[in-house]
Amino acid sequence: MVGSIRNLETKKKELTTYTFDLSRCMFCGLCQDSCPSHAIVLTQDFELATYSREGLIWDRQMLEDGPKPKHYKC
């Protein structure tokens, strides 16, 4: 989901919110191929396992920082 507002001075849209739901992603790479600014890059990072679906919804800050490792206690 992408949210934006139009800047009245520059007449351009500015990004306000960006939410990426990894539970709907098939990791096929089509978004990477069609991205005009090369902002989407698929890497070899594959450790995205989580115990809840809430952990698969990433916002803009999470995409910039990357996933943080979680330590689970037995």
C-alpha positions in Angstrom: 0.0 0.0 0.0 1.4 3.4 -1.0 0.2 6.7 0.4 1.2 10.1 -1.0 0.2 13.8 -0.9 0.8 16.4 -3.6 3.2 19.2 -2.7 1.6 22.5 -3.6 4.9 24.3 -4.3 6.6 21.7 -6.5 3.4 20.1 -7.9 5.0 16.7 -7.3 3.7 13.8 -5.2 5.6 13.0 -2.0 5.5 9.6 -0.3 3.9 9.6 3.1 3.3 5.9 3.8 4.6 2.6 2.3 3.6 -0.8 3.5 4.8 -4.0 2.0 3.0 -7.3 2.8 5.5 -10.2 2.4 2.8 -12.8 3.0 1.4 -12.0 -0.5 4.8 -12.0 -2.2 5.8 -15.0 -4.3 9.4 -13.7 -4.7 9.2 -14.0 -8.5 11.2 -10.8 -9.2 8.7 -9.2 -11.6 8.6 -6.1 -9.4 12.3 -5.8 -9.6 12.2 -6.0 -13.4 9.5 -3.4 -13.8 10.9 -0.9 -11.2 12.0 2.2 -13.2 14.4 3.6 -10.5 16.0 0.2 -9.5 14.8 0.8 -5.9 13.6 -2.8 -5.5 16.5 -5.4 -5.3 16.1 -9.0 -4.4 19.0 -10.4 -2.4 20.1 -13.8 -1.1 18.7 -13.0 2.4 16.2 -15.8 3.0 15.8 -15.9 6.7 12.3 -14.4 6.9 10.7 -17.0 9.0 8.3 -15.7 11.7 5.6 -17.1 14.0 3.0 -14.5 13.1 1.7 -12.8 10.0 2.2 -9.4 11.6 5.9 -9.9 11.3 5.5 -10.1 7.5 4.1 -6.6 7.1 6.9 -4.2 6.6 6.7 -0.4 6.6 9.1 2.1 5.2 11.4 2.2 8.2 11.6 -1.6 8.4 12.6 -1.7 4.7 15.3 0.9 5.2 16.7 -0.8 8.3 16.3 -4.4 7.3 15.1 -7.3 9.5 16.4 -7.4 13.0 17.2 -10.9 14.4 14.9 -12.1 17.2 16.1 -14.2 20.0 13.6 -16.8 21.3 13.9 -18.3 24.7 13.1 -22.0 25.2 
